[in-house]
Amino acid sequence: MSVAAYCVFCYRKIGTSGPATKKHIPWNDIRKIAKVTGSLIIGGFVFITYEVLSLNKLLQIDTQALHQEKLKSYVYVRTASLSPSEYQGFTYKARKEIHKAVRRILETEAKIFRRPFNDYQYVTAAQTCDQRTAIGLARSKDVDLRFFLPPPPLPKIKTVSKGKDYPIEDELRLLLVSLPQTGLDPCVQYFTSLALRESSQTLAAQRGGLWCFGGNGLPYCETLGKIPSETVELFCLQALVQHSKISSHCDKIEAKGGLQLLQRIYQLRKDSAKIQRNIIRIIGNMALDERLHSSIVRAGWVSVLAEVMKSPHIIQSSHASRALANLDRDMVKEKYPDGVYVLHPQYRSSQPVRADILFVHGLLGAAFKTWRQQDIDRRSDRKASEGEEDYTQCWPKTWLASDCPSLRIISVEYDTHLSDWKAKCPVEAQRESIAFRSSELLDKLKAAGIGDRPLVWVSHSMGGLLVKKMLVDASKNPEMDKIVNNTRGIVFYSVPHHGSQLAEYSINARYLLFPSVEVKELSKDSPALKELNDDFLSFAKDKKFSVLSFAETLPTHIGSMIKLHVVPVESAEIGIGDLIPVDVNHLNICKPKKKDAFLYQRTLKFIQDVLAQEL
């Protein structure tokens, strides 16, 4: 937790004159100093604080400089970054010990001294926080937001010729066109071209009327219709999300003032949750590169993320949590790539993490909505209306985190589509295959530290096939074998191990619903599914995985006219472990009605049983 270290010295003990003195501070005294940091501001005492430069070296205090600053509350001596060799040993332990005390002080005084603590004193504390302190505070639960400075004022960008402001959408397009446009992933190309296709006459004139995506010199084509500016901004931000997944492009975004531009858009678009969510997603991707951390902090993003962490909207707060976790290199050794979200713990905690629970959604699912509480008809259930405030948008984040606080709970997200007509990225169909998703997710999960602890998988529908494929692939890759060896159990919610009627329906009605690669792979008695299941069972039994399967028994409404039994009980039978039929449909099989519902309580018991030694 070595974010920033401050030693507090009583002004009267240091003296007010004389030459600079040097003092050796033994390790035992370091702990005393940490305890002495009893308060930032108490009564009329004047304390002088400075940051430790390197506690394994000599400490020098300029007493004459302190005398000149006697009317101020604090004197801060900024530190240069420690070299990698100093991250361990005496210096590291000293900084860690002192920062524990400082962080406790900040949190305690925010509660105890809230009334006498005026805004000026909070601002004083905020101004003294260095980068690592600010990030640590932002990831501290119930921190007072007055400990953070607001984002710095952002200069407006002017056109050279007329001196007028660019519309936000044009500024975004200028940023996009400045990024590398060749050798890109097809999806990055697609989103970028989609955004730039709506370019305005201003940008066309700026580039001489002979510009288009890719720089091939084709004449510029005007847009066929007026597009709302918010929609155009969303197109541009979706393109930037894809670019921000590429490290070298993140450097370009930062160099072109992208962090400041995104900050301006974020402040102007407080009425659009989608725009703000995409922006924070971009910041979270850029935060994967430690070289950009200082730039992200200087652009004012820590205070924004700390505020969004308190949002009641789980998607917003989880995006902010991911970004801050990627910034916090003192407490978090893992990195969370795009689409990997930590539902718990989202704040710093002294409680060690004993095991991981990983949630994988299915077709048309998502990292959060798949795992929400089942909607209850308030008109027919009076008790439900009385307990409406207990409704959860994500039961793993609330119920499971409360019942198993020592777990790290992660949910992944990936795009799936029932039809190619609605594909978000239609330029590369093979991205939708289970094999591609497995390879993509395994790399992300490895970066997130999956496999370093005992692990339980929880999956719904096609997500269960993806879990099996990832485990099969990991078993064949020595670099991924920790994921297999540390797997303790798997929960399958209506997983079509032997195919689904949904695939048959979409193929028979191909003129109404063109099947995507994913749905084709779900065909009943598919040879690919049989091979996958056989490969999985061949080593799952040897590894003695604990398996719990739930099967739906009620049909699911597909539109307003069709009712379909998506995964029959016989298809949900994998061949090992327990299979439990439940009177719910395919969508609600993973959405318990209440915390005391059978679906949740049986899942909880399974997790607790397979992790009994760790919990």
Buried (B, 14 or more C-beta within 10 A) or exposed (E): BBBBBBBBBEBEEBEEEEEEEEEEBEEEBBBEBBEBBEBBBEEEEBBBBBBBBBBEEEBEBBBBEBBEBEEEBBBBBEBEEBEEEBEEEBBBBBBBBBBBBBBEBBBEBBEEBEEEBEEEBBBBBBEBBBBBBBBBBBBBEEBBBBBBBEBEEBEEBEEEEEEEEBBBBBBBBBBBBBBEBEEBBEBBBBBBBBBBBBBBEBBBEBBEEEBBBBEEEEEBEEEEEEBEBBEBBBBBBBBBBBBBBBEEBBBBBBEBBBBBBBBBBBBEBEEBEBBBBBBBBBBBBBBBBEEBBEBBBBBBBBBBBBEBBEBEEBBBBBBBBBBBBBBBBBBBEBBBBBBBBBBBBBBBBEEEBBBBBBBBBBBBBBBBBBBBBBEBEEEEEEEBEEEEEEBBBBBBBBBBBEBBBBBBBBBBBBBBBBBBEEBEBBBBBEBBBBBBBBBBBBEBBBBBBBBBBBBBBBBBBBBBBBBBBBBBBBBEEEEBEBBBEBBBBBBBBBBBBBBBBBBBBBBEEEEEBBBBBBBBBBBBEBEBBEEBBEBBBEBBEEEEBBBBBBBBBEBBEBEEEEEBBBBBBEBBBBBBBEBEEBEBBBBBBBBBBBBEBBBBBBBBEBBEEBBEEBB
